[in-house]
Amino acid sequence: MAINTDLKSLSADMTALKRVAGDLQRLSKTAMDAQANLERLADNVNKANLDRAAMKQRVTSNEEWIESINAFRRQVNASISRLEDQLRSSESASSAGNSIPGTP
């Protein structure tokens, strides 16, 4: 009788161990899948960081170009303004020189 009980107990233990082994295999697969996903996400983060750094460099370069363009625009506007002033001065001098003395 004791042997029968021991065999039943051992059989139950074996069944439980097989269930635990199956659970461990599933957990191991889940952990490996999670690790693969984590590595994929880390790769995506690294790629995003590289893309961000490249984009930051492009923005900085564009800002420098805009600054240069604005400086050139200010120079051109100042030159145009000087030319307009010179033209007005020439026109004023020309108008004053063309007037006939004694006539309104």
Rosetta constraint file for C-alpha pairs under 8 A:
AtomPair CA 1 CA 5 HARMONIC 6.25 0.50
AtomPair CA 2 CA 6 HARMONIC 6.00 0.50
AtomPair CA 3 CA 7 HARMONIC 5.99 0.50
AtomPair CA 4 CA 8 HARMONIC 6.15 0.50
AtomPair CA 5 CA 9 HARMONIC 6.04 0.50
AtomPair CA 6 CA 10 HARMONIC 5.97 0.50
AtomPair CA 7 CA 11 HARMONIC 5.93 0.50
AtomPair CA 8 CA 12 HARMONIC 6.09 0.50
AtomPair CA 9 CA 13 HARMONIC 6.09 0.50
AtomPair CA 10 CA 14 HARMONIC 6.01 0.50
AtomPair CA 11 CA 15 HARMONIC 6.18 0.50
AtomPair CA 12 CA 16 HARMONIC 6.16 0.50
AtomPair CA 13 CA 17 HARMONIC 6.03 0.50
AtomPair CA 14 CA 18 HARMONIC 6.05 0.50
AtomPair CA 15 CA 19 HARMONIC 6.23 0.50
AtomPair CA 16 CA 20 HARMONIC 6.16 0.50
AtomPair CA 17 CA 21 HARMONIC 5.97 0.50
AtomPair CA 18 CA 22 HARMONIC 6.15 0.50
AtomPair CA 19 CA 23 HARMONIC 6.15 0.50
AtomPair CA 20 CA 24 HARMONIC 6.04 0.50
AtomPair CA 21 CA 25 HARMONIC 6.19 0.50
AtomPair CA 22 CA 26 HARMONIC 6.26 0.50
AtomPair CA 23 CA 27 HARMONIC 6.07 0.50
AtomPair CA 24 CA 28 HARMONIC 5.90 0.50
AtomPair CA 25 CA 29 HARMONIC 6.18 0.50
AtomPair CA 26 CA 30 HARMONIC 6.10 0.50
AtomPair CA 27 CA 31 HARMONIC 6.01 0.50
AtomPair CA 28 CA 32 HARMONIC 6.15 0.50
AtomPair CA 29 CA 33 HARMONIC 6.08 0.50
AtomPair CA 30 CA 34 HARMONIC 6.06 0.50
AtomPair CA 31 CA 35 HARMONIC 6.07 0.50
AtomPair CA 32 CA 36 HARMONIC 6.17 0.50
AtomPair CA 33 CA 37 HARMONIC 6.17 0.50
AtomPair CA 34 CA 38 HARMONIC 6.01 0.50
AtomPair CA 35 CA 39 HARMONIC 6.14 0.50
AtomPair CA 36 CA 40 HARMONIC 6.16 0.50
AtomPair CA 37 CA 41 HARMONIC 6.08 0.50
AtomPair CA 38 CA 42 HARMONIC 6.07 0.50
AtomPair CA 39 CA 43 HARMONIC 6.14 0.50
AtomPair CA 40 CA 44 HARMONIC 6.24 0.50
AtomPair CA 41 CA 45 HARMONIC 6.14 0.50
AtomPair CA 42 CA 46 HARMONIC 6.14 0.50
AtomPair CA 43 CA 47 HARMONIC 6.12 0.50
AtomPair CA 44 CA 48 HARMONIC 6.03 0.50
AtomPair CA 45 CA 49 HARMONIC 6.10 0.50
AtomPair CA 46 CA 50 HARMONIC 6.24 0.50
AtomPair CA 47 CA 51 HARMONIC 6.08 0.50
AtomPair CA 48 CA 52 HARMONIC 5.98 0.50
AtomPair CA 49 CA 53 HARMONIC 6.13 0.50
AtomPair CA 50 CA 54 HARMONIC 6.20 0.50
AtomPair CA 51 CA 55 HARMONIC 6.03 0.50
AtomPair CA 52 CA 56 HARMONIC 5.98 0.50
AtomPair CA 53 CA 57 HARMONIC 6.25 0.50
AtomPair CA 54 CA 58 HARMONIC 6.28 0.50
AtomPair CA 55 CA 59 HARMONIC 6.12 0.50
AtomPair CA 56 CA 60 HARMONIC 6.13 0.50
AtomPair CA 57 CA 61 HARMONIC 6.12 0.50
AtomPair CA 58 CA 62 HARMONIC 6.04 0.50
AtomPair CA 59 CA 63 HARMONIC 6.04 0.50
AtomPair CA 60 CA 64 HARMONIC 6.29 0.50
AtomPair CA 61 CA 65 HARMONIC 6.32 0.50
AtomPair CA 62 CA 66 HARMONIC 6.10 0.50
AtomPair CA 63 CA 67 HARMONIC 6.10 0.50
AtomPair CA 64 CA 68 HARMONIC 6.19 0.50
AtomPair CA 65 CA 69 HARMONIC 6.07 0.50
AtomPair CA 66 CA 70 HARMONIC 5.99 0.50
AtomPair CA 67 CA 71 HARMONIC 6.18 0.50
AtomPair CA 68 CA 72 HARMONIC 6.25 0.50
AtomPair CA 69 CA 73 HARMONIC 6.05 0.50
AtomPair CA 70 CA 74 HARMONIC 6.12 0.50
AtomPair CA 71 CA 75 HARMONIC 6.32 0.50
AtomPair CA 72 CA 76 HARMONIC 6.17 0.50
AtomPair CA 73 CA 77 HARMONIC 6.03 0.50
AtomPair CA 74 CA 78 HARMONIC 6.04 0.50
AtomPair CA 75 CA 79 HARMONIC 6.15 0.50
AtomPair CA 76 CA 80 HARMONIC 6.11 0.50
AtomPair CA 77 CA 81 HARMONIC 6.04 0.50
AtomPair CA 78 CA 82 HARMONIC 6.18 0.50
AtomPair CA 79 CA 83 HARMONIC 6.15 0.50
AtomPair CA 80 CA 84 HARMONIC 6.08 0.50
AtomPair CA 81 CA 85 HARMONIC 6.16 0.50
AtomPair CA 82 CA 86 HARMONIC 6.10 0.50
AtomPair CA 83 CA 87 HARMONIC 6.02 0.50
AtomPair CA 84 CA 88 HARMONIC 6.12 0.50
AtomPair CA 85 CA 89 HARMONIC 6.10 0.50
AtomPair CA 86 CA 90 HARMONIC 6.04 0.50
AtomPair CA 87 CA 91 HARMONIC 6.05 0.50
AtomPair CA 88 CA 92 HARMONIC 5.97 0.50
AtomPair CA 89 CA 93 HARMONIC 6.05 0.50
AtomPair CA 90 CA 94 HARMONIC 5.88 0.50
AtomPair CA 91 CA 95 HARMONIC 5.93 0.50
AtomPair CA 92 CA 96 HARMONIC 6.06 0.50
AtomPair CA 93 CA 97 HARMONIC 6.01 0.50
AtomPair CA 94 CA 98 HARMONIC 6.09 0.50
AtomPair CA 95 CA 99 HARMONIC 6.42 0.50
AtomPair CA 99 CA 103 HARMONIC 7.60 0.50
